[in-house]
Amino acid sequence: MKKNFFKKTSIFLIFIEKKNFFKKTSIFLIFIEKNFFKKTSIFLIFIEKKIKKIKYILFLIFFFNIEF
């Protein structure tokens, strides 16, 4: 689970850097819905608010620390 998750996460961060963030987000959302836990709804709210790239990456790191 962890290994798979972090592999997909690194791809997701690349999407952010390439400015394809909102086009590729749906792919990541599908992954979250299939493999994630209770805090998914909070994560989806953050995506909807379209947080700036830097803050978003910091949130991802923070989120991983809580979950793992």
PDB file of N, CA, C and O in Angstrom, chain B, residues numbered from 101:
ATOM      1  N   MET B 101       0.843  -1.211   0.000  1.00  0.00           N
ATOM      2  CA  MET B 101       0.000   0.000   0.000  1.00  0.00           C
ATOM      3  C   MET B 101       0.872   1.253   0.000  1.00  0.00           C
ATOM      4  O   MET B 101       0.703   2.134  -0.843  1.00  0.00           O
ATOM      5  N   LYS B 102       1.793   1.326   0.937  1.00  0.00           N
ATOM      6  CA  LYS B 102       2.628   2.518   1.046  1.00  0.00           C
ATOM      7  C   LYS B 102       3.460   2.730  -0.214  1.00  0.00           C
ATOM      8  O   LYS B 102       3.536   3.839  -0.743  1.00  0.00           O
ATOM      9  N   LYS B 103       4.080   1.657  -0.685  1.00  0.00           N
ATOM     10  CA  LYS B 103       4.941   1.784  -1.858  1.00  0.00           C
ATOM     11  C   LYS B 103       4.132   2.243  -3.071  1.00  0.00           C
ATOM     12  O   LYS B 103       4.527   3.167  -3.783  1.00  0.00           O
ATOM     13  N   ASN B 104       3.000   1.586  -3.294  1.00  0.00           N
ATOM     14  CA  ASN B 104       2.130   1.995  -4.395  1.00  0.00           C
ATOM     15  C   ASN B 104       1.706   3.449  -4.257  1.00  0.00           C
ATOM     16  O   ASN B 104       1.732   4.218  -5.218  1.00  0.00           O
ATOM     17  N   PHE B 105       1.316   3.803  -3.046  1.00  0.00           N
ATOM     18  CA  PHE B 105       0.822   5.156  -2.794  1.00  0.00           C
ATOM     19  C   PHE B 105       1.870   6.212  -3.130  1.00  0.00           C
ATOM     20  O   PHE B 105       1.567   7.205  -3.793  1.00  0.00           O
ATOM     21  N   PHE B 106       3.089   6.000  -2.677  1.00  0.00           N
ATOM     22  CA  PHE B 106       4.118   7.020  -2.894  1.00  0.00           C
ATOM     23  C   PHE B 106       4.564   7.086  -4.346  1.00  0.00           C
ATOM     24  O   PHE B 106       4.954   8.149  -4.830  1.00  0.00           O
ATOM     25  N   LYS B 107       4.510   5.958  -5.044  1.00  0.00           N
ATOM     26  CA  LYS B 107       4.809   5.992  -6.474  1.00  0.00           C
ATOM     27  C   LYS B 107       3.802   6.876  -7.204  1.00  0.00           C
ATOM     28  O   LYS B 107       4.177   7.730  -8.008  1.00  0.00           O
ATOM     29  N   LYS B 108       2.533   6.663  -6.916  1.00  0.00           N
ATOM     30  CA  LYS B 108       1.503   7.462  -7.581  1.00  0.00           C
ATOM     31  C   LYS B 108       1.571   8.918  -7.140  1.00  0.00           C
ATOM     32  O   LYS B 108       1.267   9.823  -7.916  1.00  0.00           O
ATOM     33  N   THR B 109       1.966   9.138  -5.901  1.00  0.00           N
ATOM     34  CA  THR B 109       2.056  10.502  -5.389  1.00  0.00           C
ATOM     35  C   THR B 109       3.133  11.296  -6.111  1.00  0.00           C
ATOM     36  O   THR B 109       2.932  12.461  -6.453  1.00  0.00           O
ATOM     37  N   SER B 110       4.272  10.666  -6.340  1.00  0.00           N
ATOM     38  CA  SER B 110       5.352  11.366  -7.039  1.00  0.00           C
ATOM     39  C   SER B 110       4.908  11.756  -8.447  1.00  0.00           C
ATOM     40  O   SER B 110       5.261  12.827  -8.941  1.00  0.00           O
ATOM     41  N   ILE B 111       4.138  10.885  -9.086  1.00  0.00           N
ATOM     42  CA  ILE B 111       3.583  11.220 -10.405  1.00  0.00           C
ATOM     43  C   ILE B 111       2.658  12.424 -10.280  1.00  0.00           C
ATOM     44  O   ILE B 111       2.692  13.338 -11.104  1.00  0.00           O
ATOM     45  N   PHE B 112       1.840  12.410  -9.246  1.00  0.00           N
ATOM     46  CA  PHE B 112       0.910  13.511  -9.012  1.00  0.00           C
ATOM     47  C   PHE B 112       1.650  14.842  -8.829  1.00  0.00           C
ATOM     48  O   PHE B 112       1.221  15.867  -9.359  1.00  0.00           O
ATOM     49  N   LEU B 113       2.744  14.827  -8.092  1.00  0.00           N
ATOM     50  CA  LEU B 113       3.517  16.048  -7.886  1.00  0.00           C
ATOM     51  C   LEU B 113       4.121  16.534  -9.202  1.00  0.00           C
ATOM     52  O   LEU B 113       4.229  17.740  -9.428  1.00  0.00           O
ATOM     53  N   ILE B 114       4.510  15.608 -10.061  1.00  0.00           N
ATOM     54  CA  ILE B 114       5.002  15.999 -11.381  1.00  0.00           C
ATOM     55  C   ILE B 114       3.897  16.700 -12.164  1.00  0.00           C
ATOM     56  O   ILE B 114       4.154  17.690 -12.849  1.00  0.00           O
ATOM     57  N   PHE B 115       2.681  16.199 -12.068  1.00  0.00           N
ATOM     58  CA  PHE B 115       1.552  16.850 -12.739  1.00  0.00           C
ATOM     59  C   PHE B 115       1.410  18.301 -12.282  1.00  0.00           C
ATOM     60  O   PHE B 115       1.161  19.194 -13.091  1.00  0.00           O
ATOM     61  N   ILE B 116       1.568  18.522 -10.990  1.00  0.00           N
ATOM     62  CA  ILE B 116       1.473  19.887 -10.464  1.00  0.00           C
ATOM     63  C   ILE B 116       2.547  20.770 -11.098  1.00  0.00           C
ATOM     64  O   ILE B 116       2.263  21.891 -11.521  1.00  0.00           O
ATOM     65  N   GLU B 117       3.764  20.270 -11.163  1.00  0.00           N
ATOM     66  CA  GLU B 117       4.873  21.050 -11.706  1.00  0.00           C
ATOM     67  C   GLU B 117       4.672  21.358 -13.184  1.00  0.00           C
ATOM     68  O   GLU B 117       5.119  22.397 -13.670  1.00  0.00           O
ATOM     69  N   LYS B 118       4.003  20.461 -13.898  1.00  0.00           N
ATOM     70  CA  LYS B 118       3.813  20.648 -15.338  1.00  0.00           C
ATOM     71  C   LYS B 118       2.585  21.506 -15.667  1.00  0.00           C
ATOM     72  O   LYS B 118       2.254  21.712 -16.835  1.00  0.00           O
ATOM     73  N   LYS B 119       1.927  21.996 -14.631  1.00  0.00           N
ATOM     74  CA  LYS B 119       0.753  22.858 -14.806  1.00  0.00           C
ATOM     75  C   LYS B 119      -0.405  22.127 -15.478  1.00  0.00           C
ATOM     76  O   LYS B 119      -1.284  22.751 -16.072  1.00  0.00           O
ATOM     77  N   ASN B 120      -0.399  20.824 -15.380  1.00  0.00           N
ATOM     78  CA  ASN B 120      -1.538  20.050 -15.855  1.00  0.00           C
ATOM     79  C   ASN B 120      -2.388  19.618 -14.674  1.00  0.00           C
ATOM     80  O   ASN B 120      -3.183  18.682 -14.760  1.00  0.00           O
ATOM     81  N   PHE B 121      -2.200  20.317 -13.582  1.00  0.00           N
ATOM     82  CA  PHE B 121      -2.768  19.898 -12.305  1.00  0.00           C
ATOM     83  C   PHE B 121      -4.260  19.590 -12.397  1.00  0.00           C
ATOM     84  O   PHE B 121      -4.692  18.515 -11.980  1.00  0.00           O
ATOM     85  N   PHE B 122      -5.035  20.492 -12.922  1.00  0.00           N
ATOM     86  CA  PHE B 122      -6.486  20.317 -12.876  1.00  0.00           C
ATOM     87  C   PHE B 122      -6.987  19.332 -13.923  1.00  0.00           C
ATOM     88  O   PHE B 122      -8.061  18.749 -13.773  1.00  0.00           O
ATOM     89  N   LYS B 123      -6.201  19.148 -14.990  1.00  0.00           N
ATOM     90  CA  LYS B 123      -6.572  18.125 -15.961  1.00  0.00           C
ATOM     91  C   LYS B 123      -6.338  16.729 -15.409  1.00  0.00           C
ATOM     92  O   LYS B 123      -7.114  15.810 -15.668  1.00  0.00           O
ATOM     93  N   LYS B 124      -5.266  16.579 -14.647  1.00  0.00           N
ATOM     94  CA  LYS B 124      -4.868  15.254 -14.170  1.00  0.00           C
ATOM     95  C   LYS B 124      -5.453  14.923 -12.798  1.00  0.00           C
ATOM     96  O   LYS B 124      -5.346  13.786 -12.339  1.00  0.00           O
ATOM     97  N   THR B 125      -6.060  15.893 -12.151  1.00  0.00           N
ATOM     98  CA  THR B 125      -6.543  15.690 -10.784  1.00  0.00           C
ATOM     99  C   THR B 125      -7.547  14.545 -10.712  1.00  0.00           C
ATOM    100  O   THR B 125      -7.528  13.761  -9.763  1.00  0.00           O
ATOM    101  N   SER B 126      -8.410  14.446 -11.694  1.00  0.00           N
ATOM    102  CA  SER B 126      -9.444  13.415 -11.663  1.00  0.00           C
ATOM    103  C   SER B 126      -8.834  12.013 -11.572  1.00  0.00           C
ATOM    104  O   SER B 126      -9.387  11.129 -10.917  1.00  0.00           O
ATOM    105  N   ILE B 127      -7.689  11.820 -12.234  1.00  0.00           N
ATOM    106  CA  ILE B 127      -7.001  10.523 -12.157  1.00  0.00           C
ATOM    107  C   ILE B 127      -6.598  10.248 -10.708  1.00  0.00           C
ATOM    108  O   ILE B 127      -6.781   9.145 -10.195  1.00  0.00           O
ATOM    109  N   PHE B 128      -6.052  11.261 -10.073  1.00  0.00           N
ATOM    110  CA  PHE B 128      -5.619  11.111  -8.682  1.00  0.00           C
ATOM    111  C   PHE B 128      -6.815  10.900  -7.751  1.00  0.00           C
ATOM    112  O   PHE B 128      -6.720  10.142  -6.786  1.00  0.00           O
ATOM    113  N   LEU B 129      -7.920  11.554  -8.029  1.00  0.00           N
ATOM    114  CA  LEU B 129      -9.116  11.392  -7.199  1.00  0.00           C
ATOM    115  C   LEU B 129      -9.624   9.955  -7.255  1.00  0.00           C
ATOM    116  O   LEU B 129     -10.054   9.405  -6.242  1.00  0.00           O
ATOM    117  N   ILE B 130      -9.575   9.357  -8.425  1.00  0.00           N
ATOM    118  CA  ILE B 130      -9.987   7.967  -8.555  1.00  0.00           C
ATOM    119  C   ILE B 130      -9.115   7.085  -7.672  1.00  0.00           C
ATOM    120  O   ILE B 130      -9.608   6.180  -6.998  1.00  0.00           O
ATOM    121  N   PHE B 131      -7.820   7.358  -7.685  1.00  0.00           N
ATOM    122  CA  PHE B 131      -6.886   6.604  -6.855  1.00  0.00           C
ATOM    123  C   PHE B 131      -7.215   6.763  -5.370  1.00  0.00           C
ATOM    124  O   PHE B 131      -7.202   5.788  -4.618  1.00  0.00           O
ATOM    125  N   ILE B 132      -7.504   7.974  -4.961  1.00  0.00           N
ATOM    126  CA  ILE B 132      -7.823   8.228  -3.551  1.00  0.00           C
ATOM    127  C   ILE B 132      -9.079   7.455  -3.147  1.00  0.00           C
ATOM    128  O   ILE B 132      -9.116   6.823  -2.091  1.00  0.00           O
ATOM    129  N   GLU B 133     -10.097   7.512  -3.991  1.00  0.00           N
ATOM    130  CA  GLU B 133     -11.364   6.872  -3.644  1.00  0.00           C
ATOM    131  C   GLU B 133     -11.205   5.362  -3.495  1.00  0.00           C
ATOM    132  O   GLU B 133     -11.901   4.740  -2.693  1.00  0.00           O
ATOM    133  N   LYS B 134     -10.303   4.780  -4.254  1.00  0.00           N
ATOM    134  CA  LYS B 134     -10.131   3.337  -4.198  1.00  0.00           C
ATOM    135  C   LYS B 134      -9.233   2.904  -3.049  1.00  0.00           C
ATOM    136  O   LYS B 134      -9.412   1.811  -2.512  1.00  0.00           O
ATOM    137  N   ASN B 135      -8.282   3.726  -2.664  1.00  0.00           N
ATOM    138  CA  ASN B 135      -7.241   3.268  -1.739  1.00  0.00           C
ATOM    139  C   ASN B 135      -7.111   4.081  -0.451  1.00  0.00           C
ATOM    140  O   ASN B 135      -6.297   3.735   0.406  1.00  0.00           O
ATOM    141  N   PHE B 136      -7.882   5.141  -0.297  1.00  0.00           N
ATOM    142  CA  PHE B 136      -7.636   6.021   0.841  1.00  0.00           C
ATOM    143  C   PHE B 136      -8.656   5.825   1.959  1.00  0.00           C
ATOM    144  O   PHE B 136      -9.533   4.966   1.865  1.00  0.00           O
ATOM    145  N   PHE B 137      -8.534   6.631   3.025  1.00  0.00           N
ATOM    146  CA  PHE B 137      -9.327   6.388   4.219  1.00  0.00           C
ATOM    147  C   PHE B 137     -10.275   7.548   4.546  1.00  0.00           C
ATOM    148  O   PHE B 137     -10.808   8.201   3.649  1.00  0.00           O
ATOM    149  N   LYS B 138     -10.470   7.785   5.822  1.00  0.00           N
ATOM    150  CA  LYS B 138     -11.509   8.706   6.291  1.00  0.00           C
ATOM    151  C   LYS B 138     -11.261  10.159   5.902  1.00  0.00           C
ATOM    152  O   LYS B 138     -12.214  10.917   5.720  1.00  0.00           O
ATOM    153  N   LYS B 139     -10.005  10.559   5.773  1.00  0.00           N
ATOM    154  CA  LYS B 139      -9.710  11.974   5.560  1.00  0.00           C
ATOM    155  C   LYS B 139      -9.803  12.385   4.097  1.00  0.00           C
ATOM    156  O   LYS B 139      -9.462  13.515   3.747  1.00  0.00           O
ATOM    157  N   THR B 140     -10.257  11.484   3.246  1.00  0.00           N
ATOM    158  CA  THR B 140     -10.354  11.778   1.818  1.00  0.00           C
ATOM    159  C   THR B 140     -11.228  13.002   1.561  1.00  0.00           C
ATOM    160  O   THR B 140     -10.887  13.838   0.725  1.00  0.00           O
ATOM    161  N   SER B 141     -12.343  13.115   2.266  1.00  0.00           N
ATOM    162  CA  SER B 141     -13.256  14.224   2.028  1.00  0.00           C
ATOM    163  C   SER B 141     -12.573  15.568   2.286  1.00  0.00           C
ATOM    164  O   SER B 141     -12.808  16.536   1.563  1.00  0.00           O
ATOM    165  N   ILE B 142     -11.736  15.624   3.309  1.00  0.00           N
ATOM    166  CA  ILE B 142     -10.980  16.844   3.598  1.00  0.00           C
ATOM    167  C   ILE B 142     -10.048  17.153   2.422  1.00  0.00           C
ATOM    168  O   ILE B 142      -9.935  18.302   1.995  1.00  0.00           O
ATOM    169  N   PHE B 143      -9.396  16.138   1.915  1.00  0.00           N
ATOM    170  CA  PHE B 143      -8.464  16.290   0.811  1.00  0.00           C
ATOM    171  C   PHE B 143      -9.181  16.814  -0.428  1.00  0.00           C
ATOM    172  O   PHE B 143      -8.652  17.670  -1.136  1.00  0.00           O
ATOM    173  N   LEU B 144     -10.370  16.311  -0.689  1.00  0.00           N
ATOM    174  CA  LEU B 144     -11.144  16.753  -1.849  1.00  0.00           C
ATOM    175  C   LEU B 144     -11.523  18.225  -1.727  1.00  0.00           C
ATOM    176  O   LEU B 144     -11.532  18.952  -2.720  1.00  0.00           O
ATOM    177  N   ILE B 145     -11.833  18.657  -0.523  1.00  0.00           N
ATOM    178  CA  ILE B 145     -12.158  20.064  -0.304  1.00  0.00           C
ATOM    179  C   ILE B 145     -10.966  20.943  -0.658  1.00  0.00           C
ATOM    180  O   ILE B 145     -11.135  21.996  -1.273  1.00  0.00           O
ATOM    181  N   PHE B 146      -9.778  20.525  -0.281  1.00  0.00           N
ATOM    182  CA  PHE B 146      -8.579  21.288  -0.617  1.00  0.00           C
ATOM    183  C   PHE B 146      -8.391  21.380  -2.125  1.00  0.00           C
ATOM    184  O   PHE B 146      -8.009  22.432  -2.638  1.00  0.00           O
ATOM    185  N   ILE B 147      -8.650  20.306  -2.830  1.00  0.00           N
ATOM    186  CA  ILE B 147      -8.520  20.327  -4.293  1.00  0.00           C
ATOM    187  C   ILE B 147      -9.519  21.309  -4.892  1.00  0.00           C
ATOM    188  O   ILE B 147      -9.179  22.074  -5.794  1.00  0.00           O
ATOM    189  N   GLU B 148     -10.732  21.287  -4.398  1.00  0.00           N
ATOM    190  CA  GLU B 148     -11.774  22.163  -4.930  1.00  0.00           C
ATOM    191  C   GLU B 148     -11.425  23.638  -4.763  1.00  0.00           C
ATOM    192  O   GLU B 148     -11.806  24.469  -5.588  1.00  0.00           O
ATOM    193  N   LYS B 149     -10.712  23.955  -3.711  1.00  0.00           N
ATOM    194  CA  LYS B 149     -10.351  25.349  -3.460  1.00  0.00           C
ATOM    195  C   LYS B 149      -9.160  25.800  -4.300  1.00  0.00           C
ATOM    196  O   LYS B 149      -8.806  26.979  -4.284  1.00  0.00           O
ATOM    197  N   LYS B 150      -8.542  24.881  -5.028  1.00  0.00           N
ATOM    198  CA  LYS B 150      -7.451  25.209  -5.954  1.00  0.00           C
ATOM    199  C   LYS B 150      -6.312  25.970  -5.282  1.00  0.00           C
ATOM    200  O   LYS B 150      -5.939  27.068  -5.696  1.00  0.00           O
ATOM    201  N   ILE B 151      -5.783  25.365  -4.252  1.00  0.00           N
ATOM    202  CA  ILE B 151      -4.676  25.964  -3.507  1.00  0.00           C
ATOM    203  C   ILE B 151      -3.450  26.125  -4.405  1.00  0.00           C
ATOM    204  O   ILE B 151      -3.223  25.328  -5.316  1.00  0.00           O
ATOM    205  N   LYS B 152      -2.674  27.153  -4.136  1.00  0.00           N
ATOM    206  CA  LYS B 152      -1.444  27.391  -4.895  1.00  0.00           C
ATOM    207  C   LYS B 152      -0.484  26.213  -4.762  1.00  0.00           C
ATOM    208  O   LYS B 152      -0.536  25.461  -3.788  1.00  0.00           O
ATOM    209  N   LYS B 153       0.380  26.066  -5.741  1.00  0.00           N
ATOM    210  CA  LYS B 153       1.241  24.879  -5.833  1.00  0.00           C
ATOM    211  C   LYS B 153       2.059  24.622  -4.575  1.00  0.00           C
ATOM    212  O   LYS B 153       2.072  23.502  -4.064  1.00  0.00           O
ATOM    213  N   ILE B 154       2.732  25.628  -4.077  1.00  0.00           N
ATOM    214  CA  ILE B 154       3.630  25.433  -2.934  1.00  0.00           C
ATOM    215  C   ILE B 154       2.849  25.007  -1.700  1.00  0.00           C
ATOM    216  O   ILE B 154       3.220  24.053  -1.017  1.00  0.00           O
ATOM    217  N   LYS B 155       1.774  25.714  -1.424  1.00  0.00           N
ATOM    218  CA  LYS B 155       0.961  25.370  -0.264  1.00  0.00           C
ATOM    219  C   LYS B 155       0.372  23.972  -0.424  1.00  0.00           C
ATOM    220  O   LYS B 155       0.244  23.226   0.547  1.00  0.00           O
ATOM    221  N   TYR B 156       0.024  23.634  -1.635  1.00  0.00           N
ATOM    222  CA  TYR B 156      -0.572  22.326  -1.878  1.00  0.00           C
ATOM    223  C   TYR B 156       0.423  21.210  -1.585  1.00  0.00           C
ATOM    224  O   TYR B 156       0.076  20.212  -0.953  1.00  0.00           O
ATOM    225  N   ILE B 157       1.654  21.380  -2.041  1.00  0.00           N
ATOM    226  CA  ILE B 157       2.684  20.366  -1.804  1.00  0.00           C
ATOM    227  C   ILE B 157       2.969  20.244  -0.303  1.00  0.00           C
ATOM    228  O   ILE B 157       3.144  19.138   0.208  1.00  0.00           O
ATOM    229  N   LEU B 158       3.014  21.362   0.389  1.00  0.00           N
ATOM    230  CA  LEU B 158       3.221  21.332   1.832  1.00  0.00           C
ATOM    231  C   LEU B 158       2.088  20.583   2.519  1.00  0.00           C
ATOM    232  O   LEU B 158       2.312  19.824   3.461  1.00  0.00           O
ATOM    233  N   PHE B 159       0.881  20.802   2.043  1.00  0.00           N
ATOM    234  CA  PHE B 159      -0.262  20.095   2.614  1.00  0.00           C
ATOM    235  C   PHE B 159      -0.148  18.588   2.373  1.00  0.00           C
ATOM    236  O   PHE B 159      -0.456  17.788   3.257  1.00  0.00           O
ATOM    237  N   LEU B 160       0.290  18.211   1.192  1.00  0.00           N
ATOM    238  CA  LEU B 160       0.464  16.785   0.903  1.00  0.00           C
ATOM    239  C   LEU B 160       1.449  16.151   1.875  1.00  0.00           C
ATOM    240  O   LEU B 160       1.202  15.069   2.407  1.00  0.00           O
ATOM    241  N   ILE B 161       2.566  16.833   2.103  1.00  0.00           N
ATOM    242  CA  ILE B 161       3.580  16.314   3.024  1.00  0.00           C
ATOM    243  C   ILE B 161       2.998  16.179   4.428  1.00  0.00           C
ATOM    244  O   ILE B 161       3.199  15.166   5.098  1.00  0.00           O
ATOM    245  N   PHE B 162       2.283  17.199   4.862  1.00  0.00           N
ATOM    246  CA  PHE B 162       1.644  17.186   6.174  1.00  0.00           C
ATOM    247  C   PHE B 162       0.636  16.038   6.265  1.00  0.00           C
ATOM    248  O   PHE B 162       0.556  15.337   7.273  1.00  0.00           O
ATOM    249  N   PHE B 163      -0.112  15.871   5.210  1.00  0.00           N
ATOM    250  CA  PHE B 163      -1.141  14.840   5.154  1.00  0.00           C
ATOM    251  C   PHE B 163      -0.506  13.447   5.289  1.00  0.00           C
ATOM    252  O   PHE B 163      -1.026  12.593   6.007  1.00  0.00           O
ATOM    253  N   PHE B 164       0.599  13.228   4.609  1.00  0.00           N
ATOM    254  CA  PHE B 164       1.274  11.935   4.688  1.00  0.00           C
ATOM    255  C   PHE B 164       1.770  11.663   6.100  1.00  0.00           C
ATOM    256  O   PHE B 164       1.707  10.530   6.577  1.00  0.00           O
ATOM    257  N   ASN B 165       2.258  12.690   6.762  1.00  0.00           N
ATOM    258  CA  ASN B 165       2.757  12.515   8.121  1.00  0.00           C
ATOM    259  C   ASN B 165       1.642  12.072   9.067  1.00  0.00           C
ATOM    260  O   ASN B 165       1.875  11.292   9.990  1.00  0.00           O
ATOM    261  N   ILE B 166       0.451  12.565   8.834  1.00  0.00           N
ATOM    262  CA  ILE B 166      -0.689  12.163   9.661  1.00  0.00           C
ATOM    263  C   ILE B 166      -1.091  10.718   9.357  1.00  0.00           C
ATOM    264  O   ILE B 166      -1.301   9.917  10.267  1.00  0.00           O
ATOM    265  N   GLU B 167      -1.193  10.399   8.071  1.00  0.00           N
ATOM    266  CA  GLU B 167      -1.708   9.095   7.670  1.00  0.00           C
ATOM    267  C   GLU B 167      -0.715   7.972   7.886  1.00  0.00           C
ATOM    268  O   GLU B 167      -1.107   6.850   8.211  1.00  0.00           O
ATOM    269  N   PHE B 168       0.570   8.260   7.709  1.00  0.00           N
ATOM    270  CA  PHE B 168       1.556   7.193   7.745  1.00  0.00           C
ATOM    271  C   PHE B 168       2.531   7.381   8.894  1.00  0.00           C
ATOM    272  O   PHE B 168       3.436   6.566   9.075  1.00  0.00           O
TER     273      PHE B 168
END
